[in-house]
Amino acid sequence: MSPLTLFGAGAVLLMLVFYALEERAPAFTLAFAFACLASSAYGWMARTWPFGVVEAVWAVVAWRRWRQRQRGVRS
């Protein structure tokens, strides 16, 4: 298995774990956003640009959700 494949598998695994834990704390939502960025990077490095684009969009969605949760925690 190539290092690139291991990186991609690790990024997707982290996405799954952080997505499952999102309801526990806002930090998991932010971690999910970073895992989506890593997955997007994998998509671009693997030359599968549709995957890279979709994961980048998911990263933005997760980051916005984290910001909303942060505002809710502070209120």
Backbone as numpy.savetxt, mean C-alpha at the origin, in Angstrom:
# Nx Ny Nz CAx CAy CAz Cx Cy Cz
13.89 -17.93 -7.59 13.04 -16.76 -7.59 13.94 -15.52 -7.59
13.63 -14.58 -8.46 14.47 -13.39 -8.59 14.22 -12.41 -7.44
15.20 -11.54 -7.17 15.00 -10.52 -6.14 13.78 -9.63 -6.43
13.53 -9.33 -7.69 12.38 -8.50 -8.04 11.07 -9.21 -7.69
10.99 -10.49 -7.97 9.80 -11.26 -7.62 9.61 -11.33 -6.12
10.68 -11.51 -5.37 10.60 -11.52 -3.91 10.13 -10.18 -3.38
10.63 -9.09 -3.95 10.21 -7.75 -3.55 8.71 -7.58 -3.79
8.25 -7.96 -4.97 6.83 -7.84 -5.30 5.95 -8.68 -4.39
6.36 -9.90 -4.15 5.58 -10.77 -3.26 5.54 -10.22 -1.85
6.67 -9.68 -1.39 6.70 -9.08 -0.05 5.80 -7.85 0.05
5.82 -7.03 -0.99 4.98 -5.82 -0.99 3.50 -6.20 -0.95
3.11 -7.17 -1.75 1.70 -7.59 -1.78 1.31 -8.27 -0.47
2.22 -9.04 0.11 1.94 -9.67 1.40 1.72 -8.60 2.48
2.57 -7.58 2.49 2.40 -6.50 3.46 1.09 -5.75 3.24
0.72 -5.55 1.98 -0.57 -4.92 1.69 -1.71 -5.72 2.33
-1.69 -7.02 2.16 -2.73 -7.88 2.71 -2.78 -7.78 4.24
-1.63 -7.86 4.87 -1.56 -7.80 6.33 -2.07 -6.46 6.85
-1.57 -5.36 6.28 -1.96 -4.04 6.76 -3.43 -3.74 6.46
-3.93 -4.23 5.34 -5.35 -4.04 5.03 -6.21 -4.75 6.06
-5.81 -5.95 6.46 -6.56 -6.71 7.46 -6.54 -6.04 8.82
-5.48 -5.27 9.11 -5.33 -4.63 10.42 -5.78 -3.18 10.44
-6.26 -2.65 9.33 -6.60 -1.23 9.24 -7.55 -0.74 10.32
-8.51 -1.53 10.71 -9.52 -1.09 11.69 -8.94 -0.96 13.09
-7.78 -1.52 13.33 -7.18 -1.49 14.67 -6.56 -0.15 15.02
-5.96 0.51 14.02 -5.29 1.79 14.29 -5.02 2.50 12.97
-5.05 3.84 12.98 -4.76 4.59 11.76 -3.37 4.30 11.19
-2.43 3.94 12.04 -1.07 3.65 11.57 -1.06 2.51 10.54
-1.98 1.55 10.69 -2.03 0.45 9.72 -2.53 0.93 8.36
-3.39 1.95 8.36 -3.84 2.52 7.09 -2.68 3.21 6.38
-1.88 3.92 7.14 -0.69 4.56 6.56 0.30 3.51 6.08
0.49 2.46 6.85 1.39 1.38 6.43 0.87 0.72 5.15
-0.45 0.58 5.04 -1.05 0.03 3.82 -0.73 0.92 2.63
-0.79 2.24 2.82 -0.46 3.17 1.74 0.98 2.99 1.28
1.91 2.85 2.21 3.31 2.65 1.85 3.52 1.29 1.17
2.79 0.27 1.61 2.89 -1.04 0.97 2.35 -0.95 -0.47
1.31 -0.15 -0.67 0.79 0.06 -2.03 1.84 0.76 -2.90
2.55 1.72 -2.32 3.63 2.38 -3.07 4.72 1.38 -3.46
5.07 0.52 -2.53 6.08 -0.51 -2.83 5.58 -1.44 -3.93
4.32 -1.80 -3.86 3.74 -2.65 -4.89 3.71 -1.94 -6.24
3.44 -0.65 -6.22 3.46 0.15 -7.45 4.87 0.18 -8.03
5.84 0.37 -7.17 7.23 0.37 -7.63 7.58 -0.97 -8.28
7.11 -2.05 -7.66 7.33 -3.37 -8.25 6.72 -3.44 -9.65
5.48 -2.95 -9.77 4.82 -2.98 -11.07 5.61 -2.25 -12.14
6.15 -1.10 -11.80 6.95 -0.34 -12.78 8.26 -1.05 -13.09
8.92 -1.59 -12.05 10.18 -2.29 -12.28 9.99 -3.57 -13.09
8.83 -4.21 -12.92 8.54 -5.44 -13.65 7.98 -5.14 -15.05
7.88 -3.86 -15.36 7.38 -3.40 -16.66 5.93 -3.81 -16.91
5.16 -3.80 -15.83 3.72 -4.03 -15.93 3.04 -2.74 -15.47
3.11 -1.74 -16.36 2.67 -0.40 -15.97 1.21 -0.33 -15.53
0.27 -1.15 -16.04 -1.09 -1.04 -15.50 -1.14 -1.38 -14.01
-0.38 -2.37 -13.60 -0.30 -2.73 -12.19 0.31 -1.58 -11.38
1.35 -0.99 -11.91 1.99 0.14 -11.24 1.04 1.31 -11.07
0.25 1.60 -12.07 -0.70 2.71 -12.00 -1.80 2.43 -10.97
-2.37 1.24 -11.03 -3.46 0.89 -10.11 -2.98 0.94 -8.66
-1.81 0.41 -8.41 -1.29 0.42 -7.04 -0.96 1.84 -6.57
-0.52 2.69 -7.47 -0.28 4.10 -7.10 -1.58 4.77 -6.73
-2.64 4.48 -7.45 -3.95 5.04 -7.12 -4.40 4.54 -5.75
-4.22 3.25 -5.49 -4.57 2.70 -4.18 -3.77 3.39 -3.06
-2.53 3.70 -3.33 -1.71 4.39 -2.32 -2.30 5.76 -2.00
-2.74 6.47 -3.02 -3.36 7.80 -2.79 -4.67 7.64 -2.01
-5.48 6.67 -2.38 -6.74 6.43 -1.68 -6.48 6.11 -0.21
-5.52 5.25 0.05 -5.21 4.86 1.43 -4.64 6.04 2.21
-3.81 6.84 1.57 -3.25 8.01 2.26 -4.36 8.99 2.63
-5.31 9.22 1.73 -6.43 10.11 2.02 -7.30 9.55 3.15
-7.51 8.23 3.13 -8.29 7.59 4.20 -7.57 7.74 5.54
-6.23 7.62 5.52 -5.46 7.81 6.76 -5.61 9.23 7.28
-5.53 10.22 6.37 -5.70 11.62 6.78 -7.07 11.86 7.39
-8.10 11.28 6.80 -9.44 11.42 7.35 -9.55 10.79 8.73
-8.94 9.64 8.89 -8.98 8.98 10.21 -8.19 9.78 11.24
-7.09 10.40 10.82 -6.31 11.22 11.75 -7.15 12.41 12.23
-7.87 13.02 11.32 -8.73 14.14 11.71 -9.80 13.68 12.68
-10.34 12.48 12.46 -11.37 11.94 13.34 -10.85 11.62 14.73
-9.60 11.16 14.81 -8.98 10.82 16.10 -8.75 12.08 16.92
-8.33 13.16 16.26 -7.99 14.39 16.96 -9.21 15.19 17.39
-10.35 14.96 16.76 -11.56 15.74 17.08 -12.16 15.33 18.40
